[in-house]
Amino acid sequence: MTPATFALLIWILFPFPLIFLWLRNRSKTKKCEQSGAEIQLKLDGLIKKYSPATSLEDEISRLEAEVADTGLKTQKVRAEYSEKRQLLNKLR
């Protein structure tokens, strides 16, 4: 086999392994894309399923903050009442 024949043989056969690798990689890519789409659908379903729970948690947090604020206002009113009651008692 002459070097020219060997080079020609390599030149002709070289693309086939590359094509094989490209096709195999393409099929793996499609499988990964399908898997990613399935995972995204599951994630969307979970988000939709649990969104009321997260909104309830937000509402609970808001109401807890409101209760704390109301408690502070109540303490302030009681303190003012106590001061004014003492002033009234002195005036009597």
Residue pairs with C-beta under 8 A, 6 or more apart in sequence:
none
